[in-house]
Amino acid sequence: MRTAIFLALLAAANAAELESTFFAETLKDPIELAPAPDGDIYIVEREGRVLRLRPSTGGLFVIGELEVTALRSKDRESNWAREDGILGLTLDPDFAKNQRLYIYYSHPKEILNRLSRFTLKDGKLDLASEQVLLDVKTDRRDRVCHHGGSLAFGPDGLLYLSTGDNTNPFESDGFAPIDDREGHDHANAMRSAGNTNDLRGKVLRIKPTEDGYKIPPGNLFPPGKEKTRPEIYTMGLRNPYRISIDAKTNVLYWGEVGPDAGKEGPKGPRGHDEVNQAKKAGNFGWPFVIADNKPYAIVDFSNGQVGAMTDPKAPKNPSKHNTGLVDLPPANPAFIWYPYGKSEEFPTVGEGGRNAMAGPVFYYDARKKYNLLDRKDDHTLLTYDWIRNKMWKAKLGRGEKLESLEPLMEGLKHPMDLEMAADGTLWLLEYGTEWYFNTDGRVRRIRPADGNKPPMVEAKREGETFAASTSDPDGDTPHIDWWLTEGSSERKIGSGPALAVSTSGGSELRAVATDAKGAVAVARIPLVEEKAAPSLELEFTSTPEKLGFSEDLGFKVSGLEDAAKLVVRARYIPPTGHDAGGPQLPVDIEKLVVARQCFACHQIEKTSVGPAYLDVAMKYRGDAAALGTLQAKLKNGGGGVWGEIPMPPQVAVSDGEAPEILKAILGLSSGMAEARGNASGSLKLSDKPAGADAGGAWEITAEAPGYLPARKRLLAK
């Protein structure tokens, strides 16, 4: 547990500081969280775990695991089920009494996503208690994505569920995916989001009952209306990833992740992300309109013929795959919208990558323990962006109209979900560094800073006993309690700086230090080692005392079944007395890359949503035209080289910055050599880098998905 102070980026000069405290910093692709009345936080992870976090002690407990369909680390590049898994979580409004929670997940055997209600039994998820409420048919092939999945209850007790258009967005040049050809239904959102008789690309609204659900009045289509589904509250949505409902007005908000086109063209407008507002049921236009009802053309994908533009006031669904109405309700414009480039309407959101999300509506209440914002910010929607790693406050006025949009926080780590507890505490779930397979997701608690600095605590094991030491910036003498995690629960087993009690059967011991004003710090001692992934073994056909530049090195790798994704690399390490542990960008370039949000989609050595920078450097090594080629792609966007996911235009990177960043990326190949796809062979070492001194070392690595890498070092001549 760590605490940091962040100055809120508010317009008012005398705005209060906000305090961030971090919990559970080893989460694996966390998806959604839900604060409980007793202060605990419930969390779901993409690959199936259901967790409970107890902030007061730092305890994190696995309370259940659902069998789900999901992309997993052993098959990272699969085109199947790209965004499946556990998709959403919320607690019953009467959770304190009935211990019920609702989970939306990808069924492990059937091709559908399922909304079910579960009950906790003795603190654990009782799988036998599952009450299936609703199934949403889905598609999992050919890189289809966009499942939405956010769950929330409104103040009226109605349950809202967001669903994505379940469509491949990579085959329509970033414009409307309306490919009506046979065999291309996976790339046709007219079959889903634009279909009044399909549950995908919607926000659904139901009233849960003991054995199912009822349709509440006021949804978009009444029960019994031909070619419609009565569960639909809003339709025409691409990927409504996070929803929130105003606790006073019952107005629905959601962030809409938009398409990728960097420029407008004959097919329609450039891509925009949206924050949407629904004061009543309605159609929000996708895939026929975007943003403030900018229309798309109806395109014949068999010949590329561009047809008539959609009329937002009277949109039609002409698809032969449409099972619903042809004449659709009028399209509603977005509440807030912005492209990759600068937004004329909402300049404060900045520019660059985008992934809009919508959080709760703040109301000032002097009776609450914590008020995140000032009284003047009463009735303010909080919005955030997963890629831009920022949060804004959208002041609402009469009729829920937008009065102002101002920055609130920045420097977040892929913000995933944002919820406000009853006491006014803001809980932020951060997904982690990478696009998939994170192990550094975390929970951030945000409160107004009160001036009290938390204590610091360290703990260690000394044989069969344990000891903790504390300090406090404010001069307090913190009190120490010892907590032992046992399965899905915990118990206090002692107090004071030393502990000599048996920890048999426990998985983690925590020293919890509390100061005089209640601030808490936690030190953890793991008692059980996690099962490690299988390891690769690396051998050389001969082992010289020293290796020279441009020499051949024979190798053999064992320990894996299929070498197709194996990469063997040799990296030259200069004799500087310091090794950063891998290829590094220059410090000034790394700061620039962070500022321009490039690490949102790329890592230096790991594949994320985009290729690793080192892979780019190795691919273009020796290509004299590489700098110009990559600079054009950076400016205009591109795709197809590293898979179907396109890279949008990087408008946040200036023409002056682009070549400096690219030169540094291409420079990562200096001193590198690699061989791919073979468990045995010969690796030709790199030529001598310019300015390299004599000596140094070679690091030889063998890596493959799902395995611990093998590393060896040899002296360099």
KEBAKE-155957 format. One record per atom (N, C-alpha, C): x, y, z; residue in one letter. Coordinates in steps of 0.05 Angstrom, whole numbers, plus 5000, padded with zeros to 4 digits. Example, Ala and Ser with C-alpha at 12.3 -4.5 7.8 and 13.67 -1.06 7.14 Angstrom:
// residues 2
526448865156A524649105156A526449345156A525749555142S527349795143S525850015157S
// end
This chain:
// residues 717
501749765000M500050005000M501850255000M501450424981R503050664979R501250914976R502151134986T500551384985T502251594971T500951744953A502251964940A500352194938A501352444937I499652674935I499752784906I497452824894F497352934867F495853194869F496953404857L495553654856L493453644834L490953674842A488853664822A489153894803A488853834777L489254044757L486654194752L485854344772L483254484770L483654774762L481554894752A481655164743A482055354766A480855294789A480955474812A483755474824A484855704829A487555724839A487855614867A485655614882N485855514910N484655234913N484655084891A483554814892A485154644912A483754464926A485054284945A486654074931A488753974945E490253744935E488553494939E489153294922L487953034924L490052834932L489252644949E491052444959E490452174946E492452044934S492151784922S493551574939S492151364946T493251134960T492850894943T494950734939F494850504921F494650244936F492950064926F492449804937F492649594916F493149344924A493049114906A494449154880A497049204881E498549294857E499549074840E498448834843T499248604826T496948474812T494848634806L492448524793L493148444764L491648244754K492148134728K489848214709K490248404692D488148504674D485448554689D485448724709P482948774724P480948924706P478448864708I476348964690I474449154702I473249094725E471249274737E471349224767E470649444782L470549424812L467949524822L467349444847A464849524859A465249564889A465049804900P465249854929P462849744944P463449604966A461249494983A460649685006A458349665018P457649845041P459549825065P460849585069D462649555092D465449655086D465949775063G468549885056G470249695039G469549445037D471049265019D470549334990D472349244973I472149294944I472149024930I470248974912Y470148734897Y471148794869Y472748604858I474148654832I473948394816I473748424790V473848194772V476248234752V477548014746E479748014727E478847874701E480047954679R479247864652R479247554650R481247414661E481447124657E479846964677E478247094694G476346944710G476346964740G478347104751R478347114781R476447334791R475247274814V473547464829V475047514855V475547764862L477147844884L475648024904L476548014929R475648214949R478048344961R477948614962L480048774973L479048904999L480648885020R479949015046R482049235050R481349485043P483249705045P484349755073P482849695094S483749755121S486049585129S486349345117T488649175124T490449105101T489649195077G491249135053G490748855043G488848715054G488348435046G487048415019G488048225003L486848164976L486347874975L483847794970F482947514972F481647424946F482347184937V480947064914V478546924926V476147024919I473746904931I472346724911I473346704887G472046534867G473446554840G472946354823E474046364796E472046244777E471246404758L469346304738L470846184714L469845974703E470845864679E469846034656E471646154640V470846334619V472446284594V471446374572T473046384547T474546644548T477246634543A478846874544A481446824529A482547044517L485247034506L487247004529L489046804527R490846744549R493746764540R495446784560S498246844554S499646614539S498646374540K499846154526K499246164496K497346334488D496746354459D496146654454D498146824458R497747114458R496747224431R497447094409E496947204383E494447084370E492846934386S490446814375S488547024364S487146964343N485047134332N482347074344N482246884363W479746784375W479246924402W476847024406A476047134432A477847354441A478347554425R480447754431R479847924456R477247964462E476548124485E474647984504E474547724502D472747564519D473847534547D472247424565G473047374592G470847474611G471547534636I469747674653I469647964643I467248064639L466948324626L465748534645L464348464666G463148664683G462248554710G461948734729L461148674756L459648894769L457648834784T456349034802T455048884825T454549034847L453348914871L450348984871L448848804883D445948854887D445549094905D443549264899P443049494917P442649414946P441849174952D441449074979D443648874987D446048924976F448248734980F448848675009F448648885026A449348845054A447648625067A445248595057K443448395069K443448125053K443448145026N443147905010N445647784998N447947945000Q450547844990Q450447754960Q448847894945R448547824917R450248004899R451547894879L452948054859L452347944831L452748124812Y452048064784Y454648074767Y454947864751I457347844734I456547784705I457847924687Y457447884658Y460047754647Y459847524635Y462247374627Y461747224601Y464047144589S464046994564S463846694571S461646574562H461246294569H463446114559H464345924575P466645754567P466045554545P463545484541K462845274521K460945374499K459045544507E457145644487E458145914476E457445974451I458346224439I456446444446I456746544471L455046754481L456346884505L455447124512N456147254537N453747244555N454247184581R452047124599R452047324623R449747424630L449247584654L448047404675L449347374698S448347204719S448547334746S446847244764R446947334792R448147114809R449947184826F451146984845F450747084873F451046904892T450946974921T453446884934T454447054952L456746974968L455846794991L457446594996K456946405018K459446385034K459346465060D461746465077D463946625064D463246845051G465147025039G466246935012G465346705002K466346604976K464046614955K464846624930L462946614908L461846334906L459246314910D457846054909D457045994880D458645834866L458045784838L455345644834L454545484854A452045344852A449645534854A450145774864S447945964867S447246114841S448646064820E448346214795E445446214786E444346454782Q441746494770Q442146634743Q441846494721V442246614695V439946814689V440747054682L438747254676L438447294646L440647324632L440547404604L442947304589L442547194565D444647114547D444747304522D447147374514V447447544490V449147384470V447847324448K449347174427K451747344418K453847204411T456347354405T457847204383T460047324374D461847204354D464647234366D466347034361R468947034373R471146994352R470546994326R472446924305R473547174292R475647144277D476647354258D477047624272D478147624295R478847874309R476448054315R474047934318V471848094327V472448174356V471548414363C471948514390C469648694397C469948864417H467849044426H465548894440H465948834466H463948694481H462648874502H463649124506G462549284528G462749124554G460549094568G460448924591G460149064618G459949324618S459749464643S456949424655S456849404682L454349364696L453949574717L451449674721A450849874741A447949874747A447249914773F444549954781F443950254782F441550324773G440550594777G439250634804G438650884812P437350924837P434450814838P433350744815D430750624814D430850314816D433250204821G433449914824G433549764798G433749904775L433949774749L436849714743L437349494730L440049404723L440749474694L442949604690Y443849684663Y446249524655Y446349434630L448649274620L449349394592L451949454589S452849544563S453949314547S453349304521T454449104503T455549234478T457849134468G459049254444G457949144418G458949254396D457849174370D458948904360D460948784375N461948524369N462648494339N464348684330T464948704301T467948744298T469048634276N471848684269N472048964256N473549144269P473749414259P476049464239P477549254233F480049284219F479849254188F477449204178E477049154150E475549374135E475249604148S473649824136S475150084136S477750074138D479450314136D478850524157D477850434180G477250614202G474550764199G473050704178F470450824175F468250624184F465750664176A463650494186A463950204177A463950014195P464149724187P461449624179P460849654154I458149584143I458549404119I460349214120D460849024098D458648824097D456948854077D454448684075D454848434058D457348384049R457848144033R457447894049R456747674035E456547414048E459347334058E459447224082G461947144093G463447364107G462347604107H463647834121H461947944143H460147784153D458347884174D459947964199D462347844203H463947924226H464948204225H464748334201A465648604197A463348794190A460948724201N458548874194N456948934219N457149184229A455749264253A452849324248A451949324222M449049344217M447549104228M448948874230R447648634241R447248644271R448648834284S448748834313S447849104324S449649304325A449049564337A446749704323A446549674297G444349804282G441849634279G441749414293N439549224290N437749234315N435249304311T433349334334T432549074346T433348854333N432648584342N435048424352N437148564360D439648444369D440548594394D441648444413L442448564439L445248684439L446748664417R449448764416R449449054407R451549204417G451749484410G449549654424G448949584449K446749704463K447449764493K445749914506V445549904536V442849784541V442849554555L440349414562L439449504590L436849494595R435749574621R433549384629R433949254652I432049054661I431549084691I429448954701K428848944729K429248654738K431448594753P431848314762P429648224780P428847964778T426947844795T428247584807T426847444824E427947204836E428746994815E427146974794D427646764774D428346864746D429047124744G429647234718G429547534718G428047654700Y427747944699Y425148024686Y424448274691K422148394678K423048634661K421448714642I422048944626I420749194639I422349394646P421149624658P419949814637P418049984644P416950174625P419150374618P418950484593G420750694585G423050604569G423350344563N425450254545N424850344516N426750294498L426450404471L424150274456L423650014460F421549884446F419749734467F417149754465P415449614484P415349314478P414849154498P414548864494P412548804473P413148614455G411348524435G411648674408G413248894407K413549034382K415248854363K414148814339E415448634320E418248734313E420148544310K422848584302K424448774321K423848754346T425348904366T425748734391T427648824408R428048704434R427348904456R425648834474P424649024494P426749094515P428948944517E431048994536E432649244529E432449334504I434149554494I433349824506I435249954519Y434850234528Y436050434509Y438650394502T439850554481T441050364460T440950444435M442150284413M443950454397M445250324376G447050474359G449650544373G450850344387L453250394403L455450214392L457950314392R460250164381R461449994403R462450124424N463649974447N463250144472N460850134483P460350294508P461750154531P464250234536Y465850064553Y465350114583Y464850354591R464150404619R461750584621R459850504638I457350654641I457250754670I455650964674S455151064701S452351194701S450951184723I448251294725I448151504747I447251734741D446951954760D445051864782D446151864807A444551754830A442151924837A442052174827K439752344833K437852364810K438852394785T437152444762T436552204746T437951974751N437651734736N438551754707N440151964700V441151994673V443451804669V443551674646L445551474639L447851614624L450351554632Y452651644617Y454451404610Y455751424587W457751214580W459851334561W462151204563G464351274545G464151094520G464451204497E464151054472E466851054457E468050824455V470650794441V470150804411V471250994397G470551054369G472450924349G471850954323P473450834301P476050984296P477650884277D480450964275D481151154252D479351214234A480051384211A481251644220A483651714210G484951964218G484052204203G482852164180K481952384164K479152324153K477652534147E475052484134E475452424105E473552294092G473652224064G470952174053G470752074028P468152024016P466351844032P467551664047K465951474063K464851594088K465951824097G464851944121G466952094137G466452154162P468152314179P470552154190P472452304201R474652174216R473452064242R474951884254G474051754278G473951944302G472051904320H471752054344H471051864367H472051924391D470951794415D468751974426D467051854442E464752004453E464351954483E463352154496V461952124522V459052184516V457351994522N454552024516N452752054540N450552174536Q448552224557Q445852144547Q444351984563A441651904555A439751974578A438152174574K436152244594K433652074590K433451944567K431351754562K432351554540K430751354535A431551154515A431951284487A433851174472G434251294446G436351144429G436551234404N438551124385N440851324382N443251224385F445651394383F447251354357F446051204338G446851234310G448851044298G450650924314W452750744302W451450504289W452350404266P454750504251P454050704229P451950854232F451051034210F451851324215F452351394240V453351674247V455351654270V456751874274I458751884296I458852174306I459852204330A460252474342A457652624344A457552874333D455153034334D453452984309D452952724305N451352624282N452652674255N455352644254K456652654228K456052394214K454952404189P453952154177P456052004161P455751744159Y457251564142Y455651504117Y457051444095A455851364070A455251064072A453250974058I452750684054I454550594031I456450424038V458450334019V457950054010V458150003984D457949733973D460849613973D461349433992F464049323995F464849133973F462949053956S463648873934S465149013912S464549273909N465849433888N466949703897N466749763923G467750013933G465950253927G463650213915Q461850433908Q460850573933Q461150833934V460250993957V457451093950V455551023967G452751103963G452051353978G449451383984A448351613996A449151634026A449351874036M449951924064M447451864081M447851774105T445651724123T444351984132T441751994134D440252224146D439952174175D441352314193P441152264222P438352284233P436652444220K433852474229K432152234222K432952084201A431351854193A433251634183A434951524200P436851324191P435451064184P436650924165K435550664156K437750454158K436950204162N438749984163N438149804138N439749824117P439149684092P440349404090P441649314112S443149064110S441348814106S442248634090K440848374087K441248204112K443148274129H443548134154H441948264177H440448464171N438848604192N436248444197N435848354222T433448214229T431348394242T432048654244G430248844257G428949034238G428249264249L426849464233L428849594213L427749674190V429349814170V429450114178V427150224185D427050504193D427650524223D429750664230L430750674257L429850934270L429850944297P429351204311P431451414304P430751664305P432651874299P435151844316P437451924305A439951904319A440452134338A441352074362N442052274382N445052344379N445752604380P448652674379P449952614405P452652594404A454252544428A454152784447A454752734472F454852954492F457553094491F459752944489I462453034485I463752854464I465352974446W466552804425W469252924418W471152754411Y473852854404Y475352654386Y476952754367P478452584349P481252544359P483052424343Y485852394350Y487152674352Y486452844333G487653114333G486253294353G486953554351K485753744369K482753774364K481353794385S478453824384S477654124384S476254204364E475354484363E473254534384E471554344388E469254374407E470254344436E472154164441F472954094468F476054094470F477354324467P480254334465P481654234490P480354234513T481754164538T482353864539T481153694522V481753414523V484453344510V485653544495G488253504484G488053344458G490153194452E490353034427E491952784431E491852604412G493352354414G491452114414G492451884424G490751644426G488251704443G486251544440R483751604455R482251354462R480951354484N479251134494N477551244516N475251364509A473551514527A472151334547A471951424572M470451284593M468851484609M466651394621A464951574637A464751474665A465051654684G464951574712G462551684726G462651714752P460251794767P459852094765P457452184774V456852464777V457252544806V458852754810F459452854837F457353054846F456453014871Y454653214884Y455953294910Y456153554915Y457253644941Y455253594963Y456253484985D454453425008D456153455033D455553665048A457153725072A456853505093A454853335091R454553115110R456352885104R457452875080K459252655072K461952685086K463252465091K465952475103K467952605083K467652545057Y469552645038Y468052775014Y468853015007N467853144983N470253194965N470253054943L472553054925L473053334914L470953474907L471053734895L469753944912L469954194904D468854414919D465754434915D464554604932R461654644931R460754744903R462554904890K461855014864K461754804842K462954564848D462954344829D460654154833D458754234850D456354064854D455154004826D454353754822H453153664797H455253664774H457353504778T459453484758T460053204750T459953144725L460652884714L463652854712L464652624721L467552564718L467952384694L469652464676T470352304653T473352244653T474152044638Y476951974638Y477551824611Y480151794606D480951664581D483151464586D482651214577W484450994583W487151024570W487351144547I489951174534I491251444542I489751654544R490951914551R491651924580R490651734596N491351724625N490751974640N488452094633K487552344646K484652324654K483852514672M481152524681M480252814680M477652864673W476553124670W474053154687W473253404693K470653454706K468953614687K466553504682A464653624664A462353744680A462354004684K460254134700K457654134686K455554034700L452954014688L451154244699L449454344681G447654564689G444754484686G443154684683R440254634680R439654454657R437954254661G437254074639G439553884633G441453854651E443853674647E445653764624E445454014617K447154114595K450054164605K451954134587L454754174594L455454464596L456454554619E457154834623E460154874620E461854684628S464754714625S465954434626S468454414615L469954174616L472854244623L473754144646E476454224656E477953984665E480653984663P482353764672P482253734702P482453484711L482453424740L484953284749L485653064735M488052914743M489452804718M492052754720E493452624698E495552434710E497052294693G499052104703G497851844713G495451774703L494151524711L495451294696L494751044703K495850814689K493650644677K492750724653H490550594640H488150574658H486850804664P484450794682P482250624670P481250434685M479350234675M476550264685M476250344710D473550374721D473750574744D471550724748L471550944768L468850934782L468950894808E466550884824E466751054849E464551164858M464551324882M463051174904M464351144927A463151014950A461251194965A459751084983A457651244997A458851465014A461351435023D462551645040D463951865023D463851834997G465052034979G467751964969G468851744978T471451644968T471151574938T473151644922L473151564894L475051334891L474151114879W475750874875W476250844845W478850834838L479650814810L481150544806L480150394787L481550144779L483350204755L485950144758E487850194736E488749924725E488549894699Y488849634685Y491649534686Y493649714685G496449624684G497849744660G500249664656T502049794636T501349714608T500749454604E500549354577E497649314568E497249224543W494649194531W493248934541W494848724543Y493948464554Y496048364573Y495248164590F497148004606F498648174627F497348374638N498548534659N498848384685N500848454700T501048354728T501448594747T500948834737D501349074753D498849254754D496549134750G494049284754G493749364783G492249564789R492049654817R489549814822R488949854848V486750014856V487850274869V486650494861R487550754871R485150884886R485650954912R483651094927R484251394926R482251554919I482651834916I480951984936I482152154952R480752314972R482052584974R480552784985P481853044990P484053005010P486353125005A488653105024A487953265050A488553135073D487953265099D490453365113D492753355100G495253445112G496753245128G495353025135N496752815151N498152625132N500752585136K502252405119K502252135131K501951925115P501651655126P504351555137P504351355154P506851245164P508251075143P510650985150M512150795133M512750555151M512650325138V513150075153V514649885136V516449735149E518049515136E517749275153E517649035141A517448785155A519248575143A520248405160K522048195150K521747945167K522547725156R522447465170R525247405181R525247315206E527747245219E527446955231E527946755214G527446485222G524546425225G523646355249E520846305254E519346545266E520746765268T519447015279T519447225257T517847435263F517547665244F517947925259F518948125245A519448385258A518648605239A517648825251A516849055235A518049305248A518749495231S519649755240S518149975226S517550195240T515950405229T517250675233T516350865217S517051155221S514651315211S514451565220D512251725213D513152015207D512552125183P513452395177P512452605195P510152545209D508952745227D509752705256D511452525260G512452475288G510652305305G508652175294D506951995309D508451735315D507451575333T508451305338T506251105328T506651005304P504550825293P504150575309P501650475309H500950215322H501150005300H502249765307I502549545288I500649315295I499149225275D497648975277D498648785256D498548525262W499448325243W496948165234W496648155207W494348015195W495347795177W494047565179L494747325164L492547255145L493247235119T491347145099T491146845099T488646745101E488146465101E485846415081E486646315057G484646275036G483246525028G480646535030S479146775022S478546965045S479846935068S479347105090S482047165105S481847305127E484247385142E483547385172E485647385189R485147425217R487547565230R487047715250K489247855264K490547655284K493147635282I494547435299I496547555318I496547825320G498347955339G498548245335G499948385354S500348665353S503148725363S504248955356G506849035365G509048985344G511449065349P513649055329P514648775324P514148585341A515148315337A512948115338A513247885323L511147685322L512547405323L511647235341A512746965344A510546765344A508546795327V506246625325V506446455300V505446215300S505546045277S503846155254S504846155230T503446245206T502646015188T502745775199S502045535183S499345555171S499145495145G496545505131G495945775118G497645975124G497246245113G498746275087G497746465070S499146525045S500546785045S499746975063E501147235065E500847345093E502947455103L502947595129L503347895124L501748055138R501948345134R502348495161R504248675161A504548855183A503149115176A500949185190V499349415184V499849625205V501049855197A501750075214A499650295212A498550385234T496450585235T497450815252T497251065242D498151295258D495851405274D496351615290A494351725308A491851825295A492051905269K489752005254K488451805236K489351555238G488051345223G489251275196G491451415188A492751345163A494151085166A494150925144V495050645145V497250595125V499250435132A501250325113A501550025118A502249885097V502249595098V504949485087V506149295102A508449155092A507648855089A508448735067R507548455061R509848265062R509348025073I511247805072I509847565060I510447495035P509147255023P510147005037P508246825041L508846565055L508746335036L507646375012V507446154992V508546254966V510246104953E511346174927E509346104906E508946304887E507146244864E508446044846E506745874834K507745684814K508845824790K511345774784A512645914762A512045784735A512145934714A511845824687A514145644681A513845454662P516145284655P518445454643P520845354647S523245504639S524445384613S525545564597L527145474574L529945424583L531245244569E534045174573E535645254548E537845394552L539445494530L542345374532L543245244511E545945134510E547345234484E549945234485F551545314461F553045064451F553245044424T554644814413T557644824419T558745054424S561445084434S561445334452S563145334471T563045564490T565845684491T566345884474P568946014475P569146194499P571546254508E571846434531E570846714524E571346794499K570447054491K569247044463K567347214458L566047234432L566647504419L567247494393G567747744378G565447824360G565448074352F563448174334F563448024308F561047984297S560647854271S561247554271S561847434294E562347154296E559647004297E559746744290D557446564292D557446414318D555046394330L554746254356L552546044352L553345794355G551345574353G549845544379G547245494377F545645474401F543645244399F542545164422K540344974423K538545044447K535945054442V534045124463V532244884468V531844804493S530044584500S528044674521S526044514525G524044584545G521344684534G521144704507L518644794495L517744594474L515044584470E513944394451E514144504422E513644754418D513444874391D515345114390D517245114372A519145334370A518245554351A515845544341A514945734321A515146024331A514746064357K514746344368K517246394385K519146224382L521646254397L523446474385L524546644402V526446844392V529046814409V531246784395V533846774408V535347034400V536247174420R537547434414R540247444428R542047594416A544647664428A544847964430A545448064454R545648354458R548448424468R549748604455Y552348694464Y552148904486Y553548864508I553549044531I556249184533I556449434528P558949574529P560249564557P562849594559P564249574585P564049834600P561549914607T561150174621T560950134651T560749884660G560349834689G557449844697G555649894677H552849914684H551149794661H549249624668D547449504648D544649554657D543049684640A540249744648A538449504647A539449274639G537749034639G536448974612G536949144592G535749104566G536149354550G535349344524P535549584508P533949814520P535050054519Q533750284531Q533750514511Q531650674513L531650934498L533251134514L534451334501P535751554516P533751684535P534651784557V532951894578V531152114567V532252294551D530552514541D528452414521D529152204505I527152094487I525051934502I525851794523E523851644538E521851834551E522752064561K520952254573K518952364552K520052404527L518352494505L516252284497L517152034496V515351814489V513151784510V513851814535V511851804557V509852034554V510852284549A509152514546A507252494523A508152354501R506452334477R504752074478R504751934500Q502951704505Q503651474487Q506151454476C506851234458C506850964473C507450964499F507550714514F504750604519F502650754512A499950644515A499550404497A500950394474C500650174455C503150024449C505450124458H508049994452H509649964478H511349764478Q513349734499Q516049694484Q518249714499I520849694486I521349404477I520949204495E521548934487E519148744486E516848834495K514448664495K512448754474K511148564461T508948634443T506548704459T505348924452S502849014465S500749034444S499049244443V497249264421V498749314395V501049434397G502849474374G505449324379G507149314358P509649154361P511549274381P513349114392A515449214410A517249394394A518249604406Y520149774392Y522649634383Y523549434398L525849284390L525249124365L522849014363D522148864339D522149044315D521149294318V521149484296V524049544288V525749584308A528549654302A529949424287A529349174295M530648944282M529548904254M527048954250K525848914223K527049114203K527449364211Y528349564193Y531349614194Y532849444208R535749474210R536949454183R538649644175G539949634150G538349754127G535849834132D534149964112D534650264112D535950364091A536550644090A534150824088A531850714078A529450874076A527650844100A528550704121A526750644144A525750904157A527551094162L526751334176L524551474162L524751514136G522651644121G520051484120G520251224117T517951054117T516351064143T517851044165L516551044191L515551324198L516851534189Q515951804195Q513251854181Q512951744157A510451774142A508251624156A508851384167K506851224181K506051364207K508051484220L507451624245L505551854240L505951994218K504352234212K501552164202K501451954184N498951894170N497451644181N498851494198G497651244206G498351024187G497750774194G498250554176G497450294189G497850074174G497149814184G497949594165G497649344174G498249114157G500948994160G502849144170V505549034173V505748854198V504448934219W504648784244W501948664252W500148624233G497548514239G495348704230G492948634237E490648794228E490049044244E491049064268I490449294284I491949534273I490649744264P491949964252P493250154273P495350294264M496450514281M495250774271M493750914288P492651174280P494751384276P494151604262P496051824260P496851924288P499451964293Q500352054319Q500552354319Q498252474321V498152764318V499352914341V499752774364A500952904387A503952934383A505152794364V508052804359V508553014337V510053214343S510553424323S512553334301S512653474279D514453404257D517353414266D517953584286G520653604296G521353374315G519353284330E519853064349E520052794336E518452754314A518252494302A520952364294A522652514279P525152384272P526952314295P526852484317E528552424340E527652174354E524952144357I523851894369I524551654352I524151674326L524651444308L527551364307L529351564307K532251504307K532951344332K531851424354A532351284379A531250994379A528850964367I527650694365I529350514347I530050624324L531750464305L534450404317L535450584334G537950544347G538050314367G535650214375L535549984393L536849734382L537049724355S538249484342S541249474344S542449694352S545349704354S546449484373S548249324364G549349114380G547548874384G545348854368M543448634371M543648444348M543048194353A542747984333A540547794342A539147674323E536947494331E536547274311E535347054320A534446834304A531646764313A529746704295R526946654302R526046384292R524446254308G522946024299G524445754298G526845744309N528345494309N529545444337N529245194346A530345114372A533345064371A534445044347S537345014345S538245144319S540745244319G541745384296G544145544303G544645744285S547045914289S546146204289S547146354308L546546634311L549046804303L548746964282K551047134274K550947384290K552947434306L553047674323L553347924306L552548144318S552448404304S555248504298S555448684279D557848834274D558449014298D560849104299K561749274321K560349544320K558749624341P557449884341P559550104339P558750324327A560550554325A561350654353A563950694357G564950804382G565150604405G564650344399A564750144421A567650104429A568050094455D570750034466D571149734467D573649654470A574249374473A573149264499A572449004499G571348884524G568348874524G567248864547G564348854549G563448564551G560848514544A559748244547A557548204526A556847954522W554547884505W552447754523W550047844521E547747704535E546147554514E545947294518I544347134499I541747054513I539547104500T536947034512T535346864493T533646694505A531646534490A528946584503A527046674487E524346744498E522146634481E520046554493A517646464479A515246514498A512846574487P510446624503P509846384521P509246444547G508546244566G510846104580G513346194574Y515646064586Y517446284599Y518746194621L520746374632L523246374614L524346614608P526546624589P529146504600P530846424582A533546334590A535546554582A537446604600R539346814596R542146714603R544046774586K546846714592K548646944582K550946974595R552847184587R555547064581R556747174561L559447104553L561147364550L563647344556L565347584553L565747644523L565947904518A566448004491A569448054487A570348004463K573248054457K573648364456K
// end
